[in-house]
Amino acid sequence: MATTATSSSTALSMEDRLTRLEQVHHDCPKDIPVDDSLRRARAHVERLALYSVVWKWVPSTYYGWNLQQRAESLTGSATHTAHLCKSLVLENKKLQNGDPLMDVSTNPRYVLVICQYAATLNNAKLTAAVRHLRPIHDRLNVNRLDFRIADDNDAITGYAHNSVTPFGLLQQDKVHIILTREAVALKWFWMGGGHVDLKLRVATSEFVDKMPHVTVADVSDPREGAEDLEA
């Protein structure tokens, strides 16, 4: 009986150590377990060899702060609000599975738009950007495009609200990524990291060079009163 108890204790201790090692690898706070979402996001970043990526955990009160407070927490400067971005998954409601024209590179059903919190998505600009994925002689008519927030965001991304990241999506091969043009001049930007309390910084040039199915486009307009944003 003593041997069995000792073996069980050793196994439990080994499991605890492995759990802690994984938390250390992900730089997780002790009260946050490493789940599949965290694993997928980090594994994808590592496969792409995105050496500029920086991960940062934020307090659970983060989304109660205004934009300047969030910028101060992430960048060390309240003036860097333009560097904070969000990921929005939209679906072309005019396009259904099985459509012969559907193609993730030139006519995607789903797009993940990375735009600044200090801006608002302009749907007309987004439509134009997707149309321009095809050569001019083969460009889709505007009435074949109707982008709206995807109903099945969780099934597409595998991430909860406020944790969406373009890395490690459950349906990665079906999603075209559109990065706001404004991010190019910024050199780097912050976005979700696969957990509501985890944020990720990446160099814009490396992201565009190494991430598949990425298009840089003008898809947003400046937001009035962005500094007071609390959502």
C-alpha positions in Angstrom: 0.0 0.0 0.0 2.9 2.4 0.9 4.5 1.7 -2.5 1.2 2.5 -4.3 0.7 5.7 -2.3 4.2 6.7 -3.0 3.8 6.1 -6.7 0.6 8.1 -6.8 2.3 10.9 -5.0 5.2 10.9 -7.4 2.9 10.9 -10.4 0.9 13.8 -9.0 4.1 15.7 -8.2 5.4 15.1 -11.8 2.0 16.3 -13.2 2.2 19.4 -11.0 5.8 20.1 -12.2 4.8 19.7 -15.9 1.9 22.0 -15.4 4.1 24.6 -13.8 6.7 24.3 -16.6 4.1 24.9 -19.1 2.9 28.0 -17.2 6.5 29.2 -17.1 6.8 28.7 -20.9 3.7 30.8 -21.4 4.7 33.2 -18.7 1.3 32.6 -17.1 0.3 34.0 -13.7 0.0 31.1 -11.3 -3.8 31.4 -11.1 -4.2 31.1 -14.9 -4.0 27.6 -16.3 -2.6 27.0 -19.8 -5.5 26.0 -22.0 -5.9 25.0 -25.7 -6.4 28.6 -26.8 -3.1 29.7 -25.3 -1.3 26.7 -26.7 -2.6 27.3 -30.3 -1.7 31.0 -30.3 1.8 30.6 -29.1 2.5 27.5 -31.2 1.5 29.4 -34.3 3.7 32.3 -33.5 6.6 30.0 -32.8 6.0 28.1 -36.1 6.1 31.4 -38.0 9.3 32.4 -36.2 8.0 35.8 -35.3 11.0 37.0 -33.3 9.5 40.5 -32.7 6.6 39.2 -30.7 6.3 40.3 -27.1 3.6 38.8 -24.8 2.2 40.7 -21.9 -0.4 39.8 -19.2 -2.7 42.6 -18.1 -4.9 43.0 -15.0 -8.4 41.7 -15.2 -9.6 45.3 -14.8 -8.0 46.2 -18.2 -11.2 46.5 -20.2 -12.6 48.9 -17.6 -9.8 51.3 -18.4 -9.9 54.0 -21.1 -7.7 53.8 -24.1 -5.0 56.0 -22.6 -4.7 53.9 -19.5 -4.5 50.7 -21.7 -1.7 52.3 -23.8 0.2 53.3 -20.6 0.0 49.7 -19.4 1.2 48.2 -22.6 3.6 50.7 -24.0 4.6 52.8 -21.1 3.1 55.9 -22.7 -0.5 57.1 -22.7 0.1 58.8 -26.1 0.5 55.5 -27.9 -3.2 54.8 -28.2 -2.8 54.3 -32.0 -0.7 51.2 -31.4 -3.6 49.3 -29.8 -5.6 47.1 -32.2 -8.5 44.7 -32.1 -9.4 41.8 -34.3 -12.9 41.6 -35.9 -14.1 38.5 -37.7 -16.6 39.3 -40.5 -18.5 37.1 -42.9 -19.6 37.7 -46.4 -23.3 36.8 -46.1 -23.6 36.6 -49.8 -21.1 33.8 -50.0 -21.9 30.2 -48.9 -19.8 27.0 -48.7 -19.6 25.3 -52.0 -19.6 28.5 -54.0 -17.1 27.9 -56.9 -15.8 31.5 -56.6 -14.9 31.2 -52.9 -11.2 31.4 -52.4 -9.4 32.5 -49.2 -6.9 34.5 -51.2 -9.2 36.3 -53.6 -12.8 35.9 -52.5 -12.9 34.9 -48.8 -16.1 34.1 -46.9 -14.4 35.2 -43.7 -12.1 38.0 -43.0 -10.3 38.9 -39.8 -9.8 42.7 -39.8 -7.1 44.1 -37.5 -7.9 47.8 -36.9 -7.1 50.3 -34.3 -9.3 51.0 -31.2 -8.8 54.6 -32.1 -10.7 54.0 -35.4 -13.9 52.5 -36.7 -14.3 49.9 -39.4 -15.6 51.4 -42.7 -17.6 48.7 -44.4 -17.5 50.3 -47.8 -13.7 50.5 -47.6 -13.6 46.9 -46.5 -15.7 45.8 -49.4 -13.5 47.7 -51.8 -10.4 46.1 -50.3 -11.8 42.6 -50.8 -12.9 43.4 -54.4 -9.3 44.4 -55.1 -8.0 41.0 -54.1 -8.9 40.0 -57.7 -7.5 41.4 -60.9 -9.6 44.2 -62.4 -11.0 42.1 -65.3 -12.2 39.5 -62.8 -13.4 41.7 -60.0 -16.6 40.8 -58.2 -19.6 43.1 -58.4 -20.2 45.0 -55.2 -23.6 43.4 -54.7 -21.9 40.0 -54.2 -20.3 41.3 -51.0 -22.0 41.9 -47.7 -19.7 41.8 -44.8 -21.1 41.6 -41.3 -19.9 40.4 -37.9 -19.7 36.6 -38.2 -22.3 34.7 -36.2 -20.0 31.7 -35.5 -17.0 33.7 -34.3 -16.1 31.1 -31.6 -16.2 28.2 -34.0 -14.0 30.1 -36.5 -11.5 31.4 -34.1 -11.7 29.3 -31.0 -11.2 32.4 -28.9 -13.5 34.1 -26.5 -14.5 37.8 -26.7 -11.6 40.2 -26.1 -9.0 37.4 -26.6 -9.2 37.0 -30.4 -5.9 36.9 -32.2 -5.1 36.0 -35.8 -2.8 33.2 -34.7 -3.9 29.7 -34.1 -7.5 30.1 -35.5 -9.5 26.9 -35.5 -10.3 27.6 -39.2 -7.1 29.4 -40.1 -7.2 28.2 -43.8 -10.6 29.8 -44.3 -9.8 33.3 -43.0 -8.2 36.2 -44.9 -6.5 38.7 -42.7 -6.8 42.4 -43.5 -4.5 44.7 -41.5 -5.3 48.4 -41.4 -3.0 50.5 -43.5 -2.4 52.8 -40.5 -0.5 50.1 -38.7 2.3 50.2 -41.3 3.5 53.6 -40.3 3.4 52.6 -36.6 6.1 50.0 -37.1 4.5 47.8 -34.4 1.1 47.2 -32.8 -0.6 45.4 -29.9 -3.5 43.0 -30.2 -5.2 40.1 -28.4 -3.0 37.1 -27.5 -5.5 34.2 -27.1 -6.6 35.0 -23.5 -8.7 38.0 -22.3 -5.8 39.0 -20.1 -3.0 38.4 -22.6 -1.8 40.9 -25.2 0.7 40.5 -28.0 3.0 43.0 -29.7 4.4 42.4 -33.1 6.5 44.3 -35.7 4.2 45.2 -38.6 6.8 44.4 -41.3 7.4 40.9 -39.9 3.7 40.2 -39.5 3.0 41.1 -43.1 6.0 39.2 -44.4 5.4 35.9 -42.5 1.7 35.6 -41.9 -0.2 33.8 -44.7 -3.2 35.5 -46.4 -2.5 39.0 -45.2 -3.5 42.2 -47.0 -2.8 45.7 -45.9 -5.6 48.1 -46.8 -7.4 51.3 -45.9 -10.5 49.9 -44.1 -11.2 52.4 -41.2 -11.9 56.0 -40.2 -10.7 57.9 -37.2 -12.9 57.5 -34.1 -14.0 60.6 -32.2 -13.5 60.4 -28.5 -11.4 57.3 -28.8 -9.4 58.3 -25.7 -12.4 57.7 -23.5 -13.2 54.2 -24.9 -14.0 51.7 -22.2 -15.1 48.6 -24.3 
